[in-house]
Amino acid sequence: MQFENGTKLSKISEVPSRRSNGVSSTKKTSSSFSLPTMILGVILSLIVYYALRVHARLTRPLEPGSILLRGQWKSQCGMFVLLPKQLLNRLPMERILPSCNTSTSSMLEFGLDGTLRYFTKGLDGRRKEAWSAVGGTAGEELKCSQEGDDQCLVNEAIFKEGIYNWYVVMGGTRHALSSDLARDFMALKIIRER
């Protein structure tokens, strides 16, 4: 191609590059991105984010005034308790979550039947019920308030700290917690001397 002033423009050619195996190829840069790959990355990031939030809620110690609603549970190992045993045996749990010992981890569950249960694992690795308590309204359905609003009062377990021990209030009934349950799931109060 030639311009009006007589200057010639030469054709720009691709510069060959040498690979380590001696075969020449042409370098091409791609500035485009794959929209499906980006969407998949966002979806996977959201799944990881919410899984970490749920895991943190499951492993957070109970404090005075903490509430468990029907169907909620807590575990020392959090979401790892949902994984199959074969997969857990392959994971380096001592590096991932040092406080979790999957062979002896305990679990606290407030069942849909209104029973609060504390499970431990025996020597055989199977989960067994070590303590349980039933509130005064274990079999009742949800109660709606008399004022006509849409809020219903749910059966809940409220954890309280006494002078010498922890207890739970369910449906107006107060139950002292076992020392093992308190050790595994309650936030220990630090007493500072002045």
ABEGO torsion letter per residue (X at the ends): XBBAAGBBBBBBBBBBBBBAAGBBBBBBBBABBBAAAAAAAAAAAAAAAAAAAAAAAAABBBBBGBBBBBGBBBBAAEAAAABBAAAAAABBAAAABAABBAAABBBBBBBAAGBBBBBBBBAAGBBBBABBBBBAAAABBBBBBAAGBABBBBBBBBBBBBAABBBBBBGGBBBBBBAAAAAAABBBBBBBBX
